Amino acid sequence: MNGVVLAIASYKSSPEVAAMLAALASDDAFGIFDRVIVVDSCGTGSLEEAINANGWPVEYVNAPSNLGSAGNLHRRLQEIGRASCRERV
């Protein structure tokens, strides 16, 4: 693949992120990314349900507290790095 990862931050924006993922699916655009990751803060479960119900190839991570902008970026980078390390082993 091309090594491109789409990493999405979410905080109280489940409908907007779900709409974005639906648009990716309708354009058959998931295939241009090696991985799609969503890091949510204080998620209600509705976004994870939408991901599972639609079968979107998305890795969903929900933090139980508000990570803030910098904290969410840190978590997204951790998730990307964690998988990259596993792939090299």
C-alpha positions as CSV (number, residue, x, y, z in Angstrom):
1,M,0.0,0.0,0.0
2,N,1.0,3.6,0.0
3,G,1.6,4.1,3.8
4,V,-1.1,6.9,4.1
5,V,-3.2,6.8,7.2
6,L,-6.3,9.0,7.8
7,A,-6.5,9.8,11.5
8,I,-9.6,11.6,12.6
9,A,-10.1,13.4,15.9
10,S,-13.6,13.5,17.4
11,Y,-15.2,15.2,20.4
12,K,-18.9,15.5,20.5
13,S,-19.0,15.3,16.8
14,S,-20.2,11.8,16.1
15,P,-22.8,12.8,13.4
16,E,-20.2,14.9,11.5
17,V,-17.6,12.1,11.6
18,A,-20.2,9.5,10.6
19,A,-21.2,11.7,7.7
20,M,-17.5,12.0,6.6
21,L,-17.1,8.2,6.8
22,A,-20.3,7.6,4.9
23,A,-18.9,10.0,2.2
24,L,-15.7,8.1,2.0
25,A,-17.6,4.8,1.6
26,S,-19.9,6.2,-1.1
27,D,-16.9,7.4,-3.1
28,D,-15.2,4.1,-2.5
29,A,-12.3,6.1,-1.0
30,F,-11.4,3.9,1.9
31,G,-9.1,2.0,-0.4
32,I,-6.7,5.0,-0.9
33,F,-5.7,4.7,2.8
34,D,-3.7,2.0,4.4
35,R,-5.7,2.6,7.6
36,V,-8.5,4.9,8.9
37,I,-8.4,5.6,12.6
38,V,-10.9,7.6,14.7
39,V,-9.9,8.7,18.2
40,D,-12.9,9.9,20.0
41,S,-13.1,11.7,23.4
42,C,-16.1,10.9,25.6
43,G,-17.9,9.1,22.8
44,T,-21.5,8.1,23.3
45,G,-21.2,4.9,21.4
46,S,-23.2,6.1,18.4
47,L,-20.1,6.6,16.2
48,E,-18.8,3.1,17.0
49,E,-22.2,1.7,16.3
50,A,-22.3,3.4,12.9
51,I,-18.9,2.1,12.1
52,N,-19.8,-1.4,13.0
53,A,-23.3,-1.3,11.4
54,N,-21.9,-0.1,8.1
55,G,-18.9,-2.4,8.1
56,W,-16.5,0.5,7.5
57,P,-12.8,-0.4,7.7
58,V,-12.2,2.0,10.6
59,E,-10.2,1.5,13.8
60,Y,-12.2,3.2,16.6
61,V,-10.6,4.3,19.9
62,N,-12.7,6.0,22.6
63,A,-11.0,7.8,25.4
64,P,-13.2,8.0,28.6
65,S,-12.2,11.6,29.2
66,N,-11.7,14.7,27.0
67,L,-8.2,14.4,25.6
68,G,-8.1,18.0,24.3
69,S,-6.6,18.8,21.0
70,A,-3.0,18.0,21.8
71,G,-3.9,14.9,23.8
72,N,-6.0,13.6,20.9
73,L,-3.2,14.3,18.4
74,H,-0.8,12.4,20.8
75,R,-3.2,9.4,21.0
76,R,-3.6,9.3,17.2
77,L,0.1,9.3,16.7
78,Q,0.4,6.5,19.3
79,E,-2.2,4.4,17.4
80,I,-0.4,4.9,14.1
81,G,3.0,4.1,15.6
82,R,1.7,1.1,17.5
83,A,0.5,-0.6,14.3
84,S,3.6,0.5,12.3
85,C,5.8,-1.3,14.9
86,R,3.7,-4.4,14.7
87,E,4.0,-4.5,10.9
88,R,7.8,-4.4,11.1
89,V,8.1,-7.3,13.5
